[in-house]
Amino acid sequence: MKNSQRIEKVAFALKKEYADFSHHNKKNPLDELFFILCSVKRSEKVYHKAFKSLKREFPNYELLATSSIKKISRVISWGGLQNQKAAAAKKIVRCLAEKFGRPTLAPLQKMSDEECERFLISLPGVGKKVARCVMLYSFDRQVFPVDVHCWRISKRLDWVDIDNNPTAKNMNRLQELIPSELRFSLHVNMISHGRKICTARSPRCYECVIVSFCRKGKVGETHPGFGSTIVNGEKQTSDA
């Protein structure tokens, strides 16, 4: 089976299982940018709380420009890294105001994908994953943001080298591998699958709808990070 066929089948199976749930991401691009910044290295429950707190305290993002980093940090304090995120948020608002006259990302709508991504990555604290989340969810661009779940599942499916890290170059390679029309669906459903089934530790492979595409799981070997050996989709136990 060709790689493109495998990817299509995986995408179909995950879509059937999770129905393209979008994880409460935002259509407003500036909301989405701060929502994703809040999510970096935080659990889902924690970053939702942090973003709601941010919006409640700063209903107008222009207020961030004149607020102290200490105050912003206190508002988004759950989960750590609040000082770095607060500093980035304040700088982002100032950069946007200088560039567009006010804190907005609306002008990016007219940019090409390359220009849009380049501009977003130029903002303080914004990397390729954050930039592509804004592009995918708020600008409907056919990009593939690579978060921890997408990378882990892609490694287990042998779409990427197991020894590689999600560098910018490797993120680009993975995006190029995935047909553009499948990128949104695969991204959101891989997040769902990574949180529920294909977890970092002790994944529930015997409940996995794509285990037949997971080479290590399928042939009965124990994949790095797997808690159990899987043979033809069924959990195996050792007599040892």
Residue pairs with C-beta under 8 A, 6 or more apart in sequence:
1 9
3 159
3 177
4 179
6 157
6 213
7 159
7 177
7 178
7 179
7 182
7 186
8 179
8 182
9 213
10 157
10 186
10 210
10 213
11 182
11 185
11 186
11 189
13 209
13 210
14 185
14 186
14 189
14 190
14 192
14 193
14 209
14 210
15 185
15 189
16 209
17 189
17 192
17 193
17 209
18 188
18 189
18 192
18 193
20 184
20 185
20 188
20 189
21 188
21 189
21 192
22 137
22 188
23 44
23 188
23 191
23 192
24 48
25 32
25 35
25 36
25 133
25 137
25 138
26 32
26 35
26 137
26 138
27 137
27 138
28 138
29 105
29 106
29 108
29 134
29 138
29 139
30 61
30 96
30 103
30 104
30 105
31 55
31 138
32 133
32 134
32 137
32 138
33 92
33 105
33 120
33 123
33 126
33 130
33 134
34 51
34 54
34 61
34 89
35 47
35 51
36 129
36 130
36 133
36 134
37 85
37 88
37 89
37 125
37 126
37 130
38 47
38 50
38 51
38 54
38 76
38 85
39 47
39 51
40 81
40 85
40 130
41 79
41 80
41 81
42 50
42 78
42 79
42 80
42 81
43 79
44 195
46 78
46 79
47 78
47 79
49 78
50 76
50 77
50 78
50 79
51 76
53 75
53 76
53 78
54 72
54 75
54 76
54 89
57 75
58 64
58 67
58 72
58 75
61 93
61 103
62 93
62 97
62 102
62 103
64 72
64 89
64 90
64 93
64 103
65 90
65 93
65 94
65 97
65 103
67 90
69 83
69 86
69 87
69 90
70 86
72 86
72 89
72 90
73 82
73 83
73 85
73 86
74 82
75 86
76 82
76 85
76 86
76 89
84 125
85 125
87 124
87 125
88 123
88 124
88 125
88 126
89 125
91 123
91 124
91 125
92 103
92 123
92 124
92 125
92 126
93 103
95 123
95 124
96 102
96 103
96 104
96 105
96 123
97 103
100 106
100 107
105 120
105 134
105 138
108 115
108 116
108 119
108 120
108 139
109 139
111 119
113 135
113 141
113 143
116 131
116 135
116 139
116 141
117 128
117 131
117 132
117 135
117 143
120 126
120 130
120 131
120 134
120 135
121 127
121 128
121 131
127 168
128 145
128 146
128 168
128 171
129 145
129 146
129 147
129 166
129 171
130 145
132 141
132 143
132 144
132 145
132 146
132 175
133 145
135 141
135 143
136 142
136 143
136 144
136 145
136 183
136 184
136 187
142 180
142 181
142 183
142 184
143 175
143 183
144 150
144 171
144 174
144 175
144 178
144 183
144 186
144 187
145 187
146 154
146 166
146 171
146 174
146 175
147 187
147 191
148 194
148 200
149 190
149 191
149 193
149 194
149 195
149 198
150 174
150 186
150 187
150 190
150 191
150 194
151 160
151 166
151 174
152 194
152 198
152 200
152 225
153 190
153 193
153 194
153 198
154 160
154 174
154 190
155 161
155 162
155 164
156 198
156 214
156 216
156 217
156 223
156 225
157 210
157 213
157 214
157 215
158 215
159 174
159 177
160 170
160 173
160 174
162 224
164 170
175 183
178 186
193 208
193 209
193 210
196 204
197 203
197 204
197 205
197 207
197 208
197 209
198 204
198 205
198 208
200 225
201 225
201 227
202 227
202 228
203 225
203 226
203 227
205 211
205 214
205 217
205 226
205 228
205 230
205 233
205 235
206 228
206 230
206 233
206 234
206 235
208 214
208 217
208 230
208 233
211 217
211 218
211 230
211 233
212 218
212 232
212 233
214 223
214 230
216 222
216 223
216 226
217 223
217 226
217 230
217 233
218 230
218 232
218 233
219 231
220 229
220 230
220 231
220 236
221 229
222 228
222 229
228 235
228 236
228 237
229 235
229 236
229 238
230 236
